[in-house]
Amino acid sequence: MPVRRHSRLIRPFRHRHSVMAAATVAVLTGGTLVGVLATSSGEQAPAHAATALPEVSTQAPAPVRKPAADPVRGTAREARTAAPLSVVQFVSHPDDDLYFMNPDTAQSLADRAPLTTVYLTAGESNGVNARSGKAAAVTAPDKPAFAEARQNGIRAAYAEMATGDRTSPWERSVIPTAGGGAAELDTLRARPEVRLVWMQLREAGSTSADRPVSLRGLWHGRIPALGSQLSSGTPVAADFAYSKEQVVATLTGLLDRFRPTFVRTLDPTPGTDAHTGKLRDHQDHAYGARFVQAALARYAERPGRPRFGVQSYMGYPNTDLPRALDSRTAEEKLRSLKTYAWLDGADCGSPAGCGDLKASGRPSGRGWTGTVRYARGSSTGWLQPAADGGLTAFGVQDGRLAVWHRAPGGAWRGPQLLPGGGLDGGVASVRLPDGRLAVYGTRTSFTGAAGYRREVVTVEQQAPGGAYGPWRSLGTPGLRDEADRTPDISAPAVTVDGTGRVSLFLRDGDHRLAGRERTAGGAWGPWRALGGTDLHGDPVAATDARGRTYVFAGTPRSVLMWTGASDGGPVAGPLPTGLPPTTLALSAGPAPTGDGIRLWSRVPATGEPRAADFTGTARLAPVAPPAGGIAGFGPVSAADGLVALRSRTGRLAVAPLPGGGSWRLSDFPLAGAPAAGPGGVAAIGQDGRLHWTAGFAPDPRT
């Protein structure tokens, strides 16, 4: 289908509105930049001298910069080998990005990174664009008009986040899709790297009711094709319908067009309620994300494209969980939702309306503007000492395991991508008693009766410092026949106790802890149910200096603990820790005192890091929190005298321990969680590069 040569300039009625500058301000106190090393992202690329990134102001994040010249060789080697940063977001409805991906969306706009958001459905709902109550009762339904009003609200919110002016105009045009239909492409004229793509498929019209005419029905083959719902103002001229294959092809084609290095999507496996059997999230969210997963698997096979990472986000279940964002970030997020909901009443010149009035009665949703959570990728256990005395780091790119290595005194090399696709974000790693490294994660495949399966997998070195063997499946705990429940498992946590026993733990589909153990001889026992109720997030595991295993898992109210004996016995629990609620992002490691385990978490509603020490079943005296007033969300990683975390501006923040203070901020947008280890902190950027902070002082080799 040729491109329809129709371009429409949207220039709404202008009004005064304050610039959303607060969204771009770091809250770090007294910080300067840590020296950061970045590797080439070329597969099996040759080593090159490390590059120190320039300093950034702590008052506002710096724009994305080209790599600095190599101080040894005088060339910017990364510029030739690494793809430029490009972020693509896939959501099912207009507002999913504002509710569930912000503040990350706003941060990408503040970074001036190329950002494309794709909306799978029109979000037409029942076609009534009115506040609830009497207004809704007397408003005639008009699905095309309501779809247009939601588009107008999204354009205003993005324009305001990107330029400070909600009325900044857009170019609207039509692009053909690989599925044989057409999509609307909107480009912000003042910031042409900001784009919105409207696929305009029909939405389910219900959170969980049986609606065969939906993405869910299409996925399960209950309908042969899903039709379009064009908005009243779209330049797309003709209706169309997509089969399941055509939806995947369309999404793959959009990936081909926008070439992301980082992809955001909603959680494809939110699980089902144990009492009602209904999905915990909107059915469009879950199945839209599964279509995106299928497209990403296909796109990963494309030659010549940039490597990419993926981050999935929790949707509706955030309602019942502790607030993760500090008040300032939550207010900024709410401001964008108020603009989307047309609370200012500004005239944009559209008879359909200038925003989503359904959201105007409660623009914060069900507490969603106060929080954000990654559904995968929160592990901090992906950096390990190598057999040669150096370091090995692991990540997930293109759905494959990426491996970087740094010999003692040398530069980082990699990544090397191991065979085997479908790997989900969030891998954990351990060093086995014989010195070999082993990695654990989950893998998604599109097989079985439901066309979807998730299982735990592992790969390990065949000899210390040697090549990696084949992937091995460890199955799925509590495997069920229900298509929606089966894949609802967390990322794994793994540790090795003092006897050489490897213990693997994860949260199962019933939100309880499950575990599996491998003896020193290499034999795996069966999955065991370890109890606990209402677990959320990923569990974490660690071994103390006495060889005892500890497991921690968060609930909405506290943290539960399981412990093992030093003689290698299985863990017992759950036991109460007495800890207050956390944001559920946990990490654990040996306590600096030499006895027991230190557990790191974040304080709800402030994002400040918090630590607690445990020995056996006893909680020790309170640990003084790091100083400096840092805010943000996501896991905290600490080791070797350093603490590292994600700041509220999406940057890596590093401070010394004990006491913290003097937080220092990096100059790259972080992907996933940092990993502190021997001699420094590793972090992966949204451009796929591995960045290394060598201790608190800059590495002398830079």
RAWOLIN-V786111 format. One record per helix or strand of 3 or more residues. SS is the DSSP state (2 for helix, 1 for strand). FROM is the first residue (numbers start at 0). TO is the last residue. If there is no record, write none. Layout:
# RAWOLIN-V786111
<<SS:FROM:TO> <SS:FROM:TO>>
This chain:
# RAWOLIN-V786111
<<1:6:9> <2:20:23> <2:76:80> <1:85:90> <2:95:100> <2:103:110> <1:113:120> <2:133:137> <2:142:162> <1:169:175> <1:181:187> <2:188:190> <1:193:200> <2:214:218> <1:225:227> <2:243:257> <1:261:265> <2:282:298> <1:308:312> <2:315:319> <2:326:339> <2:356:358> <2:367:369> <1:382:384> <1:390:396> <1:399:405> <1:411:416> <1:427:430> <1:436:444> <1:452:460> <1:471:474> <2:482:485> <1:492:495> <1:501:506> <1:512:517> <1:527:530> <1:535:542> <1:548:553> <1:558:562> <1:571:575> <1:586:589> <1:596:602> <1:608:614> <1:635:638> <1:641:645> <1:650:655> <1:663:676> <1:679:684> <1:689:692>>
